[in-house]
Amino acid sequence: MRSPSEVGAEAVPLVRPLPADTFCPQSRRRFVLIAAILASALGFIDGSILAIATPAIRVDLGASFAETQWISNAYALTLSALILVGGAAGDRFGLRHAFVAGIALFIAASLACAVAPDPPMLIAFRAIQGIGAAIMVPGSLAIIAKAYPKKERGRAIGIWAAASALTTALGPVLGGVVLSAFGDGMWRVIFAVNLPLGLVSIYLLLAKVPADAPTEKRSLDLGGAALVTLAFGALAYGLTSMSAEGEEQMSGPSIAAGAVLLIVFIVFERRQREPMIDLSLFRVGAFAGANVATFFLYFALSANLFYLPMLLIAGWGLRAAEVGFIFLPLSVLIALLSGPVGQWSDRIGPRFPIASGSLVVAVAFAGLASLAYAGIHSFWWGVFPLMALMGLGMALVVSPLSTAVMTAVEDKDTGAASGINNAVSRIGGLIAVAAMGSLAAWVYAAALNSGAASGIPGFGEPAPDVDAARLAASDAAFAAVALVTALLCLLSAIVAWTTVSGERLPWPRGSEAPQR
């Protein structure tokens, strides 16, 4: 999911301790792999194309700016809040059963999204879709790990990752072509295409793959899941309503309620025998620092990947088919470089790759801010090279960041650590879309009012027409978002440099690294 924020976030995998044996005979393992790839494609295609389709959805359904934000946020909220419970459900009920249930709920909600008559209904169905994804996403990689023996697991996960990168890269391009060729109403096909993919995946899992036994009879922390959903939902609503016409008065109470609920959640988790989040892990400085860096970095990534396509399509007037290419560098470079960068991180420690990669991303976002501020509307010679630079920076970060999280805790806690880090990246995306939307709306209104009085884009020159004034205001709004996110990436680099280990990993070169 996925949402734009998940383009990079998915490379920080949700990993649980791997089993010593396998429930699946060798002749059936390929069906597990195919089903996992198809299920992953559901979220990847759905989310990445949705970023390109957002302007079309807004026009076709007549959605307000706040409703547009919540079409993304509703999914991100339930996914980020429930993903740890979704992973635990696989342990409790068996991975195959939980995985099938997640896929079924996801495709049912997708069909509902495809026929949604108005923005509120689409938002509600997107929230249900996120619940399905919270069960489906951790199950995809976990069922591969459980089905394949240790000596074959790496190759299987590599095939899964390569297929994931391919669908992530091609999804927005194909979606943009469809929208450009057939019109805004074709956004509904984006959701409907999940049905055949999901049905094939479910068939393979039920007809070709034996059921696995639950690994542990652990309880599901539904109380904690409800509290954290309400907490982040209130925070996101408060941040969004800051710029929503007629809802400004709800901003302060909503943010305050979200903060109180977050404190209640922390107290509740500390008293749980089997909490969804082991808060004691945050006492480890390197683990806490890696998660703070993750939050800042994925906040920045999510904000830009949500608002940049809207600027390019609705503001600059580019075709969706062209804008779809902005996701290519990120997907391709992460796919090509994560392995070599991971090996480099093993040799020198994860501190330098994370910090340097975050700085590269900061430079890319600062470049986008400069382009927008200067009114330079060049996609292939301006935006696309900067997106490639951003992709290079993320490729430097993704694998070392996962390594930093895993090596900061004891081996018995690697599953919990990975799950927390995955959730943190998604929460960063949720808060980013809400908070940066308010910033963009304020700057847009201020620039438009200033332009009406003194002229846009010049100093005191009369604005040539309303469209030019709106375009200049849109550029100013995105420039503000890009500049803030560049500063957050710089902050991510500083946090990583001061908290993450700069030492090489403890196992000797040539020996087998611990499984994560």
C-alpha positions in Angstrom: 0.0 0.0 0.0 0.0 1.0 -1.1 0.0 4.7 -0.7 2.8 6.9 -2.1 4.4 6.8 1.3 4.9 3.1 0.9 7.0 3.2 -2.2 10.1 3.3 -0.1 8.7 2.0 3.2 8.1 -1.5 1.9 11.8 -1.9 1.6 12.0 -1.8 5.4 10.4 -5.3 5.7 8.2 -6.6 8.5 10.2 -9.6 9.7 9.6 -12.1 12.4 11.9 -14.8 13.7 12.2 -17.4 11.0 11.2 -21.0 11.6 13.6 -23.9 11.8 11.6 -26.1 9.4 8.9 -25.7 6.7 5.3 -26.8 6.5 5.3 -26.8 2.7 6.6 -29.7 0.5 9.1 -28.7 -2.2 6.7 -29.3 -5.1 4.2 -26.7 -3.6 6.6 -23.9 -2.7 6.5 -22.2 -6.0 2.7 -21.7 -5.5 3.5 -19.9 -2.2 5.9 -17.6 -4.0 3.5 -16.8 -6.8 0.7 -16.2 -4.4 2.9 -13.9 -2.3 4.0 -11.9 -5.4 0.5 -11.5 -6.6 -0.8 -10.4 -3.2 2.1 -7.9 -2.9 1.2 -6.6 -6.3 -2.2 -5.7 -5.0 -0.9 -3.1 -2.6 2.0 -2.0 -4.8 -0.1 -1.4 -8.0 -3.0 0.1 -6.1 -1.0 2.5 -4.0 1.5 3.8 -6.5 -1.1 4.3 -9.3 -3.4 6.0 -6.8 -0.8 8.8 -6.4 -1.1 9.5 -10.1 -4.8 9.1 -10.1 -5.5 11.4 -7.2 -6.1 14.5 -9.3 -8.6 12.5 -11.5 -10.4 11.2 -8.4 -10.7 14.7 -7.1 -12.2 16.0 -10.3 -14.5 13.0 -11.0 -15.9 12.9 -7.4 -15.8 16.6 -6.7 -13.6 16.0 -3.6 -12.4 18.8 -1.4 -8.7 19.2 -0.6 -9.3 17.7 2.9 -11.3 14.8 1.4 -8.4 14.2 -1.0 -6.0 13.9 1.9 -8.3 11.5 3.7 -8.6 9.2 0.7 -4.9 8.6 1.3 -4.9 8.9 5.1 -7.8 6.5 5.8 -5.8 3.7 4.3 -2.5 4.8 6.0 -4.2 5.1 9.4 -5.7 1.6 9.6 -2.6 0.0 8.0 -0.1 1.7 10.3 -2.1 1.2 13.4 -3.0 -2.4 12.8 0.0 -3.9 11.0 1.5 -5.3 14.2 -1.8 -6.9 15.2 -2.0 -8.3 11.6 1.4 -9.9 12.0 0.4 -11.4 15.3 -2.7 -12.9 13.7 -0.6 -15.0 11.4 1.2 -16.4 14.5 -2.1 -17.1 16.3 -4.2 -18.5 13.4 -1.6 -19.8 11.0 0.0 -17.7 8.2 -2.1 -19.2 5.3 -5.4 -18.6 7.0 -4.5 -15.0 8.0 -3.0 -14.3 4.6 -6.1 -15.4 2.8 -8.3 -13.5 5.1 -6.3 -10.3 4.5 -6.3 -10.7 0.7 -10.1 -11.4 0.7 -10.9 -8.3 2.8 -8.5 -6.2 0.7 -10.1 -7.1 -2.7 -13.7 -6.8 -1.3 -12.8 -3.3 -0.1 -11.2 -2.6 -3.4 -14.4 -3.4 -5.3 -16.3 -1.2 -3.0 -13.8 1.6 -3.7 -14.3 1.1 -7.4 -18.0 1.8 -7.2 -17.9 4.5 -4.4 -20.4 7.2 -5.4 -18.8 10.1 -3.3 -15.7 11.0 -1.4 -17.0 10.0 2.1 -17.8 6.5 0.9 -14.5 6.1 -0.8 -12.7 7.2 2.4 -14.6 4.6 4.4 -13.8 1.8 2.0 -10.2 2.9 1.9 -10.1 2.5 5.7 -11.4 -1.1 5.3 -8.9 -1.7 2.6 -6.1 -0.7 5.1 -7.4 -3.2 7.6 -7.0 -6.0 4.9 -3.6 -4.7 4.1 -2.6 -4.8 7.7 -3.1 -8.5 7.7 -1.9 -9.1 4.1 1.3 -7.1 4.1 3.2 -9.0 7.0 1.8 -12.3 5.7 3.4 -11.9 2.3 7.0 -12.1 3.3 6.4 -14.3 6.4 4.7 -17.1 4.5 7.7 -17.3 2.1 10.1 -17.5 5.0 8.0 -20.2 6.6 7.5 -22.2 3.4 11.1 -22.3 2.2 14.0 -24.0 4.1 16.9 -21.8 5.2 19.2 -22.6 2.3 16.6 -21.6 -0.3 15.0 -18.7 1.5 17.3 -16.0 0.3 16.7 -16.8 -3.3 12.9 -16.9 -2.9 12.8 -13.6 -1.1 15.1 -12.1 -3.8 12.6 -13.2 -6.5 9.8 -11.7 -4.4 11.7 -8.4 -4.0 12.5 -8.2 -7.7 8.9 -8.8 -8.7 7.8 -6.2 -6.2 10.2 -3.6 -7.6 9.0 -4.4 -11.1 5.3 -3.8 -10.2 6.1 -0.7 -8.2 8.1 0.7 -11.2 5.6 -0.1 -14.0 2.3 0.4 -12.1 2.3 4.2 -12.2 3.5 4.3 -15.8 0.7 2.0 -17.0 -1.9 3.7 -14.8 -0.8 7.1 -16.2 -1.2 5.8 -19.7 -4.7 4.5 -19.0 -5.8 7.7 -17.4 -4.4 9.8 -20.2 -5.9 7.7 -22.9 -9.4 7.0 -21.5 -10.1 9.9 -19.1 -10.5 10.7 -15.4 -13.2 8.1 -14.8 -10.8 5.3 -15.4 -9.5 5.7 -11.8 -12.1 3.1 -10.8 -10.3 0.4 -12.8 -7.3 0.9 -10.5 -9.3 -0.6 -7.7 -11.2 -3.2 -9.8 -8.0 -4.8 -11.2 -7.3 -6.1 -7.6 -10.1 -8.6 -8.0 -8.4 -11.0 -10.6 -5.0 -10.8 -8.9 -6.5 -11.4 -5.5 -8.7 -14.3 -6.6 -5.7 -16.1 -8.3 -3.6 -15.6 -5.1 -6.4 -17.0 -2.9 -7.0 -20.0 -5.2 -3.3 -20.9 -5.1 -3.1 -20.6 -1.4 -6.2 -22.7 -0.7 -5.9 -25.3 -3.5 -2.1 -25.7 -3.8 -0.6 -24.9 -0.4 -1.2 -26.9 2.8 -2.3 -25.1 5.9 0.5 -24.3 8.4 0.1 -24.8 12.1 0.0 -21.7 14.3 3.4 -21.0 15.9 2.1 -19.6 19.1 -1.2 -19.0 21.0 -0.5 -15.4 21.6 -3.3 -12.9 22.4 -4.2 -10.1 20.0 -3.8 -6.7 21.6 -7.1 -5.3 20.2 -7.4 -2.7 23.0 -4.0 -1.3 22.1 -4.9 -1.4 18.4 -8.1 0.6 19.0 -6.4 3.2 21.2 -3.5 3.8 18.7 -6.0 4.0 15.8 -8.1 6.6 17.6 -5.0 8.5 18.7 -3.4 8.9 15.3 -6.8 9.3 13.7 -7.5 12.3 16.0 -4.1 13.8 15.3 -4.4 13.4 11.6 -7.9 14.9 11.7 -6.7 17.8 13.7 -3.8 18.6 11.4 -6.1 18.2 8.3 -8.8 20.4 9.7 -6.4 23.3 10.3 -6.9 24.2 6.6 -10.3 22.8 6.0 -13.0 25.4 5.5 -15.5 25.4 8.3 -13.5 22.9 10.4 -10.7 25.1 11.7 -12.3 25.2 15.2 -11.9 21.4 15.5 -8.2 21.4 15.0 -7.0 22.2 18.5 -9.4 19.9 20.4 -8.7 17.0 17.9 -4.9 17.4 18.3 -5.2 17.6 22.1 -7.5 14.5 22.1 -5.0 12.6 19.9 -2.1 13.5 22.3 -4.1 12.4 25.3 -5.1 9.1 23.6 -1.5 8.5 22.7 -0.5 8.9 26.4 -3.3 6.5 27.3 -2.0 4.0 24.7 1.5 4.1 26.2 0.2 3.6 29.7 -2.0 0.7 28.5 0.8 -1.0 26.6 3.1 -0.8 29.6 0.5 -2.8 31.6 -0.2 -5.4 29.0 1.3 -8.9 29.4 1.6 -9.3 25.6 1.6 -5.7 24.2 1.5 -5.0 20.4 4.5 -2.7 20.9 7.4 -3.5 23.3 8.1 0.0 24.5 11.2 -1.2 26.4 13.0 -1.4 23.1 13.0 2.4 22.9 15.4 2.5 25.9 18.1 1.3 23.4 19.5 4.6 22.0 20.5 3.2 18.6 17.0 1.7 18.1 15.2 4.8 19.2 17.5 6.9 17.0 17.0 4.7 13.9 13.2 5.0 14.4 13.3 8.8 14.8 15.4 9.0 11.6 12.9 6.7 9.9 10.0 8.9 10.9 11.6 12.1 9.5 12.8 10.5 6.3 9.5 8.7 5.5 7.5 11.8 6.5 9.5 13.7 3.9 9.2 11.0 1.2 5.5 10.6 1.7 4.7 14.3 1.6 6.5 14.8 -1.7 5.2 11.7 -3.4 1.6 12.7 -2.5 1.7 16.4 -3.4 4.2 16.4 -6.3 1.9 14.5 -8.7 -1.0 16.8 -7.9 1.2 19.8 -8.7 2.4 18.4 -11.9 -1.0 17.3 -13.2 -3.4 19.8 -11.7 -1.0 22.7 -11.6 1.5 22.3 -14.5 -1.0 20.6 -16.7 1.1 17.5 -17.4 -0.4 14.3 -18.6 -0.7 11.5 -16.1 1.2 9.2 -18.5 4.2 11.5 -18.2 4.0 12.0 -14.5 3.8 8.2 -13.9 7.5 8.1 -14.6 8.5 9.9 -11.4 8.3 6.7 -9.5 10.7 4.8 -11.8 14.0 6.0 -10.4 13.0 5.3 -6.8 11.9 1.7 -7.5 14.7 0.8 -9.9 17.6 2.2 -7.9 16.4 0.6 -4.6 16.1 -2.7 -6.5 19.5 -2.4 -8.1 21.5 -1.0 -5.2 20.0 -2.4 -2.0 22.1 -5.5 -2.1 25.5 -3.9 -2.8 24.7 -1.1 -0.3 23.7 -3.7 2.3 27.1 -5.4 1.9 28.8 -2.1 2.1 26.9 -1.3 5.3 27.9 -4.7 6.8 31.6 -3.7 6.2 31.6 -0.1 7.6 28.5 0.0 9.8 25.1 1.5 8.9 25.8 5.1 10.2 27.5 6.6 7.2 25.2 5.1 4.5 22.0 6.3 6.4 23.4 9.8 7.1 24.8 10.3 3.6 21.7 8.9 1.9 19.5 11.2 4.0 21.6 14.2 2.9 21.3 13.2 -0.8 17.5 13.0 -0.4 17.6 16.5 1.4 19.5 17.9 -1.6 16.9 16.4 -4.0 14.0 17.9 -2.1 15.7 21.3 -1.8 16.2 21.2 -5.6 12.4 20.5 -6.1 11.7 23.5 -3.8 14.0 25.7 -5.9 12.4 24.6 -9.1 8.9 25.4 -7.8 9.9 28.6 -6.2 11.5 29.9 -9.4 8.6 28.8 -11.5 10.7 26.5 -13.7 8.2 24.0 -15.1 10.6 21.5 -16.7 9.7 17.8 -16.0 12.4 15.8 -17.9 15.2 18.3 -17.3 14.2 19.4 -13.8 11.9 17.2 -11.8 12.9 13.8 -13.2 16.7 14.2 -12.5 15.9 15.3 -9.0 13.7 12.3 -8.5 16.5 10.1 -9.7 18.8 11.8 -7.1 16.2 11.1 -4.4 16.0 7.5 -5.5 19.8 7.2 -5.1 19.6 8.6 -1.6 16.8 6.3 -0.6 18.8 3.3 -2.1 21.6 4.3 0.2 19.3 4.4 3.3 16.9 1.5 2.9 19.0 -1.6 3.6 21.4 0.0 6.2 18.4 1.4 8.1 16.9 -2.1 8.3 20.3 -3.4 9.5 20.5 -0.6 12.1 17.1 -1.5 13.5 17.9 -5.3 13.6 21.4 -5.0 15.1 20.3 -2.5 17.8 18.3 -5.2 19.7 18.8 -8.7 20.9 18.2 -11.5 18.5 14.9 -12.5 20.2 13.5 -9.0 19.6 14.3 -8.6 15.9 10.8 -9.5 14.9 9.2 -6.9 17.2 11.9 -4.3 16.2 11.3 -4.8 12.5 7.5 -4.5 13.0 7.8 -1.3 15.0 10.1 0.3 12.4 7.7 -0.7 9.6 4.8 0.9 11.5 6.8 4.1 12.3 7.5 4.6 8.5 3.8 4.4 7.8 2.8 6.7 10.7 5.3 9.2 9.3 3.5 9.1 6.0 0.1 9.5 7.7 1.1 12.6 9.6 3.0 14.0 6.6 0.0 14.1 4.3 -2.2 15.7 7.0 0.4 18.3 8.3 1.9 19.3 5.0 -1.6 19.7 3.4 -2.3 22.4 6.0 1.0 24.1 5.3 0.4 23.9 1.5 -3.2 25.3 1.9 -1.9 28.3 4.0 0.9 29.1 1.6 -1.4 28.8 -1.4 -4.0 31.1 0.1 -1.4 33.7 1.2 0.3 33.6 -2.2 -3.0 33.9 -4.0 -4.1 36.9 -1.9 -0.7 38.5 -2.3 -0.9 38.0 -6.1 -4.3 39.6 -6.2 -2.9 42.7 -4.5 0.6 43.1 -6.0 0.8 40.7 -8.8 2.2 37.2 -9.4 4.9 36.4 -10.2 6.6 39.8 -10.2 7.0 42.5 -7.6 4.1 44.8 -8.0 3.3 43.7 -11.6 -0.3 42.9 -12.3 -1.1 39.2 -12.5 -1.6 38.4 -16.2 -4.7 36.2 -15.4 -6.3 34.1 -12.8 -4.7 30.8 -14.0 -1.2 32.3 -13.8 -1.9 33.5 -10.3 -3.1 30.1 -9.2 -0.2 28.3 -10.9 2.3 30.6 -9.0 0.4 30.0 -5.8 0.6 26.2 -6.4 4.3 26.4 -7.0 4.8 28.4 -3.8 2.7 25.9 -1.8 4.7 22.9 -3.0 8.0 24.8 -2.6 7.1 25.3 1.1 6.4 21.5 1.5 9.6 20.5 -0.3 11.7 22.9 1.7 10.3 21.7 5.1 10.9 18.1 4.0 14.4 18.8 2.9 15.1 20.2 6.4 13.6 17.0 7.9 15.9 14.8 5.8 18.8 16.9 7.1 17.6 16.3 10.6 17.3 12.6 9.9 20.9 12.6 8.8 22.0 14.3 12.0 20.0 11.9 14.2 21.4 8.9 12.4 25.0 10.2 12.7 24.6 10.8 16.4 22.7 7.6 17.4 23.3 4.8 14.9 26.4 2.6 15.2 29.3 3.3 13.0 30.9 0.0 13.7 30.9 -3.0 11.3 28.6 -5.9 12.1 29.9 -8.3 14.7 30.0 -11.4 12.5 33.2 -12.0 10.5 33.2 -11.5 6.7 32.6 -14.7 4.9 30.5 -16.2 7.6 26.8 -16.4 7.5 25.0 -13.3 8.8 22.2 -13.7 11.3 18.8 -14.2 9.7 16.5 -11.3 10.2 
